Amino acid sequence: MPDDNRCGVLFDVDGTLVDTTYLHTVSWWEALRQGDHRVPMARIHRAIGMGSDKLLDHLLGAERDRDADGKLRDTHDALYAEYWERLAPLPRAVDLLRACAARGLRVVLATSAAEHEVAALRAALDADDVIDTVTSSADATESKPAPDILEAALAQSGLAAERVVFVGDSVWDVAAAGKLDVPCIGLTCGGTSRGELAGSGAVAVYDDPAALLDGLADSAIAALTDPTRSVRAPRRAGETVTGPTGEKTDTEA
């Protein structure tokens, strides 16, 4: 149960705060290749964000023989682990976490990564002093797009769904948040397009953590602590925000 009236921001980590989406893509591609499955990287990339069970169903078919799934997962994990010491935050990701904490918001890493991967992600971010709660795959019965990991993040942080915003980089993040009626901000730095994230129901879409930080004062995150504004419509109808490249960085809610 929520323990107070505080608000918070739930963050996906892989592809949202740490630049890992394509590392996972390559690792799955090689694991599948070693298992004699030829799957184009583009298809794999679009499945990243699902749990490994759903990802394999999505890529190989739900009716397949699953006897080799454990070996495929182990191969992926071993290949991905080779990158751990080189993991890097996305632009200004740590600054974004600190800015949210400075606003009095609880910062929650709502990740479904395995516990050993979570340690590597936290080391890359080096922001434990402002992180309130961290989940892992052990906290969820079912992986995204099911909302289990978000439910676990809410329960562990003592936050209510109506007092949070979720930030993610995939359509699976948006779908999971939607099942709890939690507004989701999408970031395109994981490689999913602005149109796909907006079309899936994201209340706003930004290029990356840096762009969200630059627009934080006008974002759904700022609206959490401003009773005069709506989290679901954090700006005026028709208003757009542009990033450093001049591209539109968030979509109409």
C-alpha positions, 0 to 999 in steps of 0.5 A: 500500500502507498505509504504517503502522498509522495510522487515518483518517476519509474524508469526503465533502464536498458535503452532508456538510461543506459545504452544497451538496446543494440548490445542486447540485439547483437547478443540475441542475434549471435545466440540465435545464430549459434542455435541455428536460428537465422533471425534478422537483427531488425526483428530482434531489435523490435522485440527488445524490451520483452522478457526472454520468454516472450521474446523467443516466442515472438521471434521463433513462434509460440508452438516451437520446441522450447527444450533449447530455450535455456541454452539460448538464454545462457548464450545471450547472457554470456555474450552480453556480459562481455560488455558490462565493463563498458556500459555507458549511460545515455546522454545526461541520464544521471543528471535527469535522475538527480533533477527528479530527486531534487524536485522531491520525487522518488526515483525508481528503477523499474527494470526487469533485468536479471539481478546480476545485470542490474548490478552492472547497470547500477555501476554504469549509472553511479547514482545510487545516492538518489535512487529510491528503489530498484527492481529486477526480473525476480520481482515479476512473474510475467515480463513486459508487456505485462505490467508485473514489474511496474506493479512490483516497483510501485509496491516496493517504493510505496507509490500509488499508480496515480502519482507516478510517471513511467519513462521507457524506450519501447512500445512494450514499456508503453503497453505495460504502463497503459495496463496500470493507467500510468502515463508513459514518456517515451524516449527514442534513444532505444531505437524505436521511432517517435511515431511508434511510441506515440501511437502506442500511447506515450503521453510525450516522446523525447529524443533521449534523457538529455532532451527530457531534462532540457524540457523537464519543467514543461513535462509530465514529470513536472506536472506530478507536483503541480496541481494546476496541470495534467500529467496526461496533457503537460503542455498546451494543445498544438505545442511542440518541443524541439531538440538540439537538432531542430526535430520535434522531441515530444508528441501531442498528448 
